[in-house]
Amino acid sequence: MTQFEPTPFDIPSDSGGKDLGIFLPIANGGWILSKNKPELDGSYAYNRKCAILAEEAGLDFVMSMSKFRGYGGETSHWNSSLDPVVLMAALAEVTSKVKVWTTVHTILQNPAVVAKMMATLDQVSRGRGGLNVVTGSYKDEFAQMGAWPEGVDHDGRYDLAKEWVTAIKRLWREDSVTMDGKYFQLEDCESWPKPEKRPFLVCAGSSKKGMHFTSEEMDAIFLSGGDPVELAEASHAAKADAAAMGRYVRTYSMMTVLLADTDAQAEATARHYAAGLDEGALHGMMRAYGFLDAEIGKENAFTKKARSSFMSAHVAGSSQTVIERLTELFEVSQTDGLMLIFPDYMTGIPKFGQEVLPVLRERFPGKVKVGSHG
Ligand SMILES: Cc1cc2nc3c(=O)[nH]c(=O)nc-3n(C[C@H](O)[C@H](O)[C@H](O)COP(=O)(O)O)c2cc1C
């Protein structure tokens, strides 16, 4: 699509393949708002097993989100969640190949602190560390700790993020950084050790401002939604925006995969989840997404979708059905990767690894580069 090449990070998309990874369930309940979902406690023990299973399955990355306030409801959805930086350092020690991508909120952490955290993760993981950069958008999540920047609106938070990421990139490569920004001031600021290689950077901005920030500064963008045609449009727009700035940005999406032996079984399980929708948790999620109290409890396009109880796009079916849906997704959208969520990671990851992944690898092998490294 563009003449620009991705910065290589030892992942399939370096040469046109698809990056496939796991969204780690670091918060209780995972990504299904239902009383009928499989038990998922969001503990370190569970996530440790997920990372090991992901590596054994041959997946490319595991990523952790960062959350400070849950959605409540009968299931206390996401009320308990792990710290993603400490978690990823630990998971780097129990794995050796899979990339370990953590998340940091730019409104919470000083860039010099995160520059050092990531340089440390770079050593622990031997070059496998990456960072999901999030601005923070749910006021209650940060106001509860006095950390909501009043007077900085949505787009302002991306201006802040732009200064933040500029500071971090400079701290990773320069001996001393002096920077007089609107949000961050560094004065002869030193940061050692340096990462051996700049860590992978990703962001999931879906607004115009967020997508532009991502195309300009990041190695990859998570696009929202699951419709292949809409993803194709968003992917094309992000890549064109990056190309206009002389860069390449990888485009990813996210999908919950409910695998069963037959389509009928998978669909029955999906209906069972929907029947147990946790209304209270749904209302909590809507508050976090910025819905006003007066709108909560009413039916609209958002609640219609949410009644499935899945918090992301999903596919439910046999391995064959999942293969066909994901093949169509990649063929139509031309995205570079997919982050997977499972209702039950303990059974989902191995089944996906054995029955789905080998076919996707074969269908989307990437190009063998001629001549560049002999
Ligand atoms: C895959 C993915 C991961 C995300 N991770 C987090 C996260 O860990 N913490 C958070 O506060 N927001 C997270 N978000 C929200 C995004 O950072 C972003 O704020 C949201 O998509 C809205 O886009 P906007 O900021 O451009 O309006 C995530 C979104 C996606 C799609």
The ligand as a Gaussian input file, in Angstrom:
#p B3LYP/6-31G(d) Opt

LIG

0 1
 C       -6.850000      -2.916000      22.049000
 C       -7.141000      -1.756000      22.929000
 C       -6.448000      -1.611000      24.124000
 C       -6.712000      -0.545000      24.958000
 N       -6.088000      -0.473000      26.166000
 C       -6.432000       0.491000      27.042000
 C       -5.904000       0.486000      28.356000
 O       -5.154000      -0.393000      28.729000
 N       -6.285000       1.476000      29.202000
 C       -7.122000       2.489000      28.813000
 O       -7.415000       3.374000      29.634000
 N       -7.631000       2.528000      27.553000
 C       -7.317000       1.550000      26.687000
 N       -7.867000       1.541000      25.424000
 C       -8.629000       2.726000      24.949000
 C       -7.814000       3.492000      23.897000
 O       -6.548000       3.849000      24.404000
 C       -8.538000       4.762000      23.385000
 O       -8.627000       5.726000      24.396000
 C       -9.908000       4.455000      22.849000
 O       -9.806000       3.520000      21.809000
 C      -10.629000       5.702000      22.351000
 O       -9.875000       6.375000      21.360000
 P       -9.499000       7.914000      21.525000
 O       -8.628000       8.026000      22.738000
 O       -8.775000       8.294000      20.256000
 O      -10.791000       8.666000      21.684000
 C       -7.658000       0.445000      24.588000
 C       -8.375000       0.306000      23.389000
 C       -8.135000      -0.799000      22.573000
 C       -8.935000      -0.950000      21.309000

